[in-house]
Amino acid sequence: MKIAITGAAGQISYALIPLLLERFKFPIELSLIDLPDKISLLRGLEMELEDFCFSNLKNVSSGSDENTLFEGVDVAIFLGAKPRAHGMERSDLITVNGATFHRQGKILADVANPKVKALVVGNPANTNALMLIRGGDYKLKNQVQALMRLDQNRAETALKLAGRPHQDVFVFGNHSPTIFVHNASMEINDFVRKRGADVIKARGMSSQASAAKAVVDHLDDWMSSEDRQYSAAIYSKNNPYGVDEDLVFSFPFSNKKGILELPLSREEQGMLKQTEDEMQKERQIACTIPFLN
């Protein structure tokens, strides 16, 4: 399996790659992509991967030529995005990252395996994933997902800490403070909504190791031959919740059956509308970027 990783010189990638190679035992070829000024860091990463001696790592290619490094890939993991810093507005991230994901979507649709699975991690992940889909002229609309597994994992942590662990934890909406956990108290929702900001405040940077673990969890479920149910931000066409059908929105999801329909309380319906409104505003900002005109 050929896996491409953008932002590969960053710290999430550094944590992610060993986890990928340990979780997935099939032969893997890696295409590591980053900006031209990161090439030396990529070469250092290659050397460390060589020294790991993973038996399932068959080849590593690296560089900044996206047309070459996306060619034939089966899985593309989009870590590369301007990172969210303390005090940064989401609109700033949308403006900076939208052009990049639109360009990469066109390349991916043109040169990757036609059945490629693309997972967007770089924030704002949901809107970046929509730009990726639009860049590829919607050819990959059912093959692009944005990472919500970190939010799901945070919800499971909150429930465990509250002494109420349970299965089938799902999150709805945007990877932002408007996200909500299905059938959960406001205390649990507040924990999940604030966790990313709390990490940034404590560390001075966004989540890295936990994000890497969430990527592996997500891919494990998505690629499984078994029916797996998890939270995934997917293209919202034909969703059963009445959500705008041109968003990348988190729903309860089955890798075999698609979006799962769950009953929502009146309060949850209100939260659904709130997070939908936010994502529509993000889309509007992204679609006013000059390159789209």
C-alpha positions as CSV (number, residue, x, y, z in Angstrom):
1,M,0.0,0.0,0.0
2,K,1.3,3.4,-1.0
3,I,0.6,6.1,1.6
4,A,1.3,9.8,1.1
5,I,1.7,12.2,4.0
6,T,1.8,16.0,3.6
7,G,3.4,18.1,6.3
8,A,5.6,15.1,6.7
9,A,8.5,17.1,8.4
10,G,6.2,18.1,11.2
11,Q,5.8,16.7,14.7
12,I,2.4,14.9,14.1
13,S,4.1,13.0,11.2
14,Y,7.1,12.2,13.4
15,A,4.7,10.6,15.9
16,L,2.4,9.1,13.3
17,I,4.7,7.1,11.1
18,P,5.9,4.6,13.7
19,L,2.3,4.1,14.8
20,L,1.2,3.4,11.2
21,L,3.9,0.9,10.7
22,E,3.2,-0.9,13.9
23,R,-0.6,-1.0,13.5
24,F,-0.7,-2.0,9.8
25,K,1.4,-5.0,9.0
26,F,1.0,-5.1,5.2
27,P,3.8,-3.8,3.0
28,I,3.9,0.0,2.9
29,E,5.5,2.5,0.7
30,L,5.7,6.1,2.0
31,S,5.6,9.3,0.1
32,L,6.6,12.1,2.4
33,I,5.7,15.6,1.2
34,D,6.6,19.0,2.6
35,L,7.8,22.5,1.6
36,P,11.1,22.9,-0.2
37,D,12.7,24.4,2.9
38,K,11.9,21.2,4.8
39,I,13.8,18.8,2.5
40,S,16.7,18.4,5.0
41,L,14.2,17.5,7.8
42,L,12.6,14.9,5.5
43,R,16.0,13.3,4.8
44,G,16.6,13.1,8.5
45,L,13.2,11.4,9.0
46,E,14.1,9.0,6.2
47,M,17.3,8.1,8.0
48,E,15.5,7.5,11.3
49,L,12.9,5.3,9.5
50,E,15.8,3.3,8.0
51,D,17.2,2.8,11.5
52,F,13.8,1.6,12.8
53,C,14.2,-1.5,10.6
54,F,10.5,-2.0,10.1
55,S,10.1,-5.1,8.0
56,N,6.9,-3.9,6.3
57,L,8.4,-0.5,5.2
58,K,9.4,-1.3,1.6
59,N,10.2,2.2,0.3
60,V,10.4,5.9,1.3
61,S,10.3,8.8,-1.2
62,S,10.3,12.4,-0.1
63,G,10.3,15.9,-1.5
64,S,8.0,18.8,-2.5
65,D,6.8,17.6,-5.9
66,E,3.2,16.8,-5.2
67,N,2.5,15.6,-8.7
68,T,5.1,12.9,-8.4
69,L,4.6,12.0,-4.8
70,F,0.8,11.7,-5.0
71,E,1.0,9.5,-8.0
72,G,-0.7,6.1,-7.5
73,V,-1.2,6.6,-3.7
74,D,-3.8,4.4,-2.0
75,V,-4.1,6.6,1.1
76,A,-3.3,10.3,1.5
77,I,-3.0,11.9,4.9
78,F,-3.1,15.6,4.9
79,L,-1.3,16.9,7.9
80,G,0.2,19.9,6.1
81,A,-1.6,23.1,7.0
82,K,-0.6,26.3,8.8
83,P,-0.9,25.3,12.5
84,R,-3.3,26.9,14.8
85,A,-1.5,29.1,17.3
86,H,-2.8,30.6,20.6
87,G,-5.3,33.4,19.8
88,M,-5.5,32.6,16.0
89,E,-8.9,32.9,14.5
90,R,-10.3,30.0,12.4
91,S,-11.0,32.5,9.5
92,D,-7.2,33.1,9.4
93,L,-6.6,29.4,8.9
94,I,-9.3,29.2,6.2
95,T,-7.7,32.0,4.2
96,V,-4.2,30.6,4.5
97,N,-5.0,26.9,3.9
98,G,-7.9,27.0,1.4
99,A,-5.7,27.5,-1.7
100,T,-3.4,24.7,-0.7
101,F,-6.1,22.1,-0.3
102,H,-7.9,23.2,-3.5
103,R,-4.7,22.7,-5.5
104,Q,-3.9,19.4,-3.8
105,G,-7.4,18.1,-4.5
106,K,-6.9,18.6,-8.2
107,I,-3.6,16.8,-8.2
108,L,-4.9,14.0,-6.1
109,A,-7.9,13.4,-8.4
110,D,-5.6,13.4,-11.4
111,V,-2.8,11.1,-10.3
112,A,-3.7,9.0,-7.3
113,N,-5.3,5.6,-7.3
114,P,-8.9,6.2,-8.4
115,K,-10.0,4.5,-5.1
116,V,-7.7,6.6,-2.9
117,K,-8.8,7.3,0.6
118,A,-7.9,10.9,1.8
119,L,-7.9,11.9,5.4
120,V,-7.6,15.6,6.2
121,V,-6.1,16.5,9.6
122,G,-4.8,20.0,9.1
123,N,-7.1,22.6,10.5
124,P,-9.7,23.8,9.9
125,A,-10.1,20.2,8.8
126,N,-13.7,20.1,7.8
127,T,-13.5,23.1,5.5
128,N,-10.0,22.1,4.2
129,A,-11.6,18.7,3.3
130,L,-14.4,20.5,1.4
131,M,-11.7,22.5,-0.5
132,L,-9.9,19.3,-1.3
133,I,-13.2,17.8,-2.7
134,R,-13.9,21.0,-4.7
135,G,-10.4,21.1,-6.1
136,G,-10.9,17.6,-7.5
137,D,-14.2,18.7,-9.1
138,Y,-16.1,16.5,-6.6
139,K,-14.6,13.3,-8.1
140,L,-13.4,12.2,-4.7
141,K,-16.4,13.4,-2.7
142,N,-17.1,10.0,-1.2
143,Q,-13.4,9.2,-0.6
144,V,-12.4,12.2,1.5
145,Q,-12.9,12.3,5.3
146,A,-11.8,14.8,7.9
147,L,-10.4,13.6,11.2
148,M,-13.0,13.7,14.1
149,R,-11.5,10.7,15.9
150,L,-9.5,12.9,18.2
151,D,-12.8,14.6,19.3
152,Q,-14.3,11.1,19.8
153,N,-11.3,10.0,21.8
154,R,-11.5,13.1,23.9
155,A,-15.2,12.4,24.5
156,E,-14.3,8.9,25.6
157,T,-11.7,10.3,28.0
158,A,-14.2,12.8,29.5
159,L,-16.7,10.0,30.1
160,K,-14.1,7.8,31.7
161,L,-12.9,10.6,33.9
162,A,-16.5,11.2,34.9
163,G,-17.0,7.6,35.8
164,R,-19.4,7.0,33.0
165,P,-17.5,5.1,30.3
166,H,-19.7,3.6,27.5
167,Q,-19.4,2.4,24.0
168,D,-20.8,4.0,20.8
169,V,-19.5,7.5,21.4
170,F,-20.2,9.8,18.4
171,V,-19.6,13.5,17.7
172,F,-21.5,15.7,15.4
173,G,-20.5,18.8,13.3
174,N,-17.3,20.8,13.1
175,H,-13.9,20.2,14.6
176,S,-14.4,23.4,16.6
177,P,-16.0,24.7,19.8
178,T,-19.5,24.1,18.2
179,I,-19.0,20.3,18.1
180,F,-21.3,18.2,20.3
181,V,-21.2,14.7,21.7
182,H,-24.4,12.6,21.1
183,N,-26.4,11.9,24.2
184,A,-23.9,13.6,26.5
185,S,-24.1,16.2,29.3
186,M,-23.0,19.8,28.9
187,E,-20.0,19.0,31.1
188,I,-18.8,16.4,28.7
189,N,-19.4,18.7,25.7
190,D,-17.5,21.5,27.4
191,F,-14.6,19.1,28.0
192,V,-14.4,18.1,24.3
193,R,-14.9,21.7,23.0
194,K,-12.2,23.2,25.2
195,R,-9.6,20.3,25.2
196,G,-7.8,21.5,22.1
197,A,-7.5,25.1,23.4
198,D,-6.4,23.7,26.8
199,V,-3.6,21.7,25.1
200,I,-2.4,24.8,23.2
201,K,-2.5,26.9,26.3
202,A,-0.5,24.3,28.2
203,R,2.0,23.4,25.5
204,G,2.1,26.4,23.3
205,M,1.2,24.3,20.3
206,S,-1.7,22.0,19.2
207,S,-2.1,18.3,19.9
208,Q,0.4,16.1,18.2
209,A,0.9,12.6,19.7
210,S,-2.9,12.2,20.5
211,A,-3.7,13.5,17.0
212,A,-1.3,10.9,15.5
213,K,-3.0,8.1,17.5
214,A,-6.4,9.3,16.3
215,V,-5.3,9.2,12.7
216,V,-4.3,5.6,13.1
217,D,-7.5,4.7,14.9
218,H,-9.6,6.4,12.1
219,L,-7.7,4.6,9.3
220,D,-8.0,1.3,11.1
221,D,-11.8,1.6,11.2
222,W,-12.1,3.0,7.7
223,M,-10.0,0.3,6.0
224,S,-11.3,-2.6,8.1
225,S,-13.0,-5.5,6.4
226,E,-15.4,-5.6,9.4
227,D,-18.3,-3.2,10.0
228,R,-16.8,-0.4,12.1
229,Q,-18.8,2.5,13.5
230,Y,-17.1,5.7,14.4
231,S,-17.3,9.5,14.0
232,A,-16.2,10.8,10.6
233,A,-16.6,14.1,8.9
234,I,-17.7,13.2,5.4
235,Y,-19.3,14.9,2.4
236,S,-22.9,15.6,3.6
237,K,-24.8,14.8,0.4
238,N,-28.0,12.8,1.1
239,N,-27.5,12.9,4.9
240,P,-30.6,12.0,7.0
241,Y,-30.3,14.9,9.4
242,G,-31.3,17.7,7.0
243,V,-27.8,19.3,7.1
244,D,-26.6,21.4,4.2
245,E,-25.5,18.9,1.5
246,D,-22.3,20.7,0.5
247,L,-20.3,20.5,3.7
248,V,-17.9,18.0,5.2
249,F,-19.7,17.3,8.4
250,S,-19.2,14.9,11.3
251,F,-21.8,12.2,11.6
252,P,-22.0,8.7,13.2
253,F,-20.6,6.6,10.4
254,S,-20.2,2.9,9.4
255,N,-17.5,2.0,7.0
256,K,-19.9,-0.5,5.4
257,K,-23.3,1.3,5.7
258,G,-22.5,5.0,5.6
259,I,-24.1,7.6,7.8
260,L,-26.0,6.2,10.8
261,E,-29.3,7.8,11.7
262,L,-29.6,8.4,15.4
263,P,-32.5,10.2,17.2
264,L,-31.6,13.7,18.4
265,S,-33.1,15.6,21.3
266,R,-34.5,19.1,20.8
267,E,-31.3,20.5,22.4
268,E,-29.1,18.5,20.1
269,Q,-31.1,19.7,17.1
270,G,-30.3,23.2,18.2
271,M,-26.6,22.4,18.5
272,L,-26.7,20.7,15.1
273,K,-28.0,23.9,13.6
274,Q,-25.3,26.0,15.4
275,T,-22.4,23.9,14.1
276,E,-24.0,23.8,10.6
277,D,-24.2,27.6,10.6
278,E,-20.6,27.9,11.5
279,M,-19.5,25.6,8.7
280,Q,-21.6,27.5,6.2
281,K,-19.8,30.7,7.2
282,E,-16.4,28.9,6.9
283,R,-17.4,27.7,3.4
284,Q,-18.4,31.3,2.4
285,I,-15.0,32.6,3.6
286,A,-13.1,29.8,1.7
287,C,-15.1,30.4,-1.5
288,T,-14.2,34.1,-1.6
289,I,-10.5,33.4,-1.8
290,P,-9.3,34.9,-5.0
291,F,-8.0,31.7,-6.6
292,L,-11.6,30.4,-6.6
293,N,-12.9,33.4,-8.6
